[in-house]
Amino acid sequence: MRLIKYYIRQLADSPSISIEVEMTKRIKPMIKIDKEKCIGCGSCEAVCPKVFKLNEETFKSEAIDADNDDCVQEAIDICPTQAITNE
């Protein structure tokens, strides 16, 4: 906030217009599934179908949409083998 106030003040004193904005990006954690631990029970997909899906060939869970993380913690908590982590 101080940076924006500083540049606004500079803008008022300067004949040329120049505004700089410092942005920070929230980095989302990465969902990881330990394929050795995953038993393919489907509990993660049941509680969080927008994020998890069982692979039809390997019968292991996969994260298909890491941006939709509203229910990820519930899937982590419900996993019987603790195969899901959010790093």
Backbone hydrogen bonds, N-H to C=O, Kabsch-Sander energy under -0.5 kcal/mol:
donor,donor_aa,acceptor,acceptor_aa,energy
5,K,1,M,-2.2
6,Y,2,R,-2.5
7,Y,3,L,-2.1
8,I,4,I,-2.3
9,R,5,K,-2.2
10,Q,6,Y,-2.4
11,L,7,Y,-2.4
12,A,8,I,-1.8
13,D,9,R,-1.3
14,S,10,Q,-1.1
18,S,16,S,-0.6
23,M,21,V,-0.6
27,I,25,K,-0.5
28,K,26,R,-0.6
32,K,85,T,-2.9
34,D,83,A,-2.8
35,K,33,I,-0.9
37,K,34,D,-0.6
38,C,34,D,-2.2
46,A,42,G,-2.1
47,V,43,S,-1.8
48,C,44,C,-1.9
51,V,48,C,-1.4
52,F,48,C,-2.4
53,K,62,E,-2.0
55,N,60,K,-3.2
59,F,55,N,-2.3
62,E,53,K,-2.2
64,I,51,V,-3.8
64,I,62,E,-0.6
65,D,51,V,-0.9
68,N,65,D,-0.9
69,D,67,D,-1.3
72,V,69,D,-0.5
75,A,71,C,-1.8
76,I,72,V,-2.5
77,D,73,Q,-2.5
78,I,74,E,-2.0
79,C,75,A,-1.3
82,Q,79,C,-0.8
85,T,32,K,-2.7
87,E,30,M,-2.7
87,E,85,T,-0.5
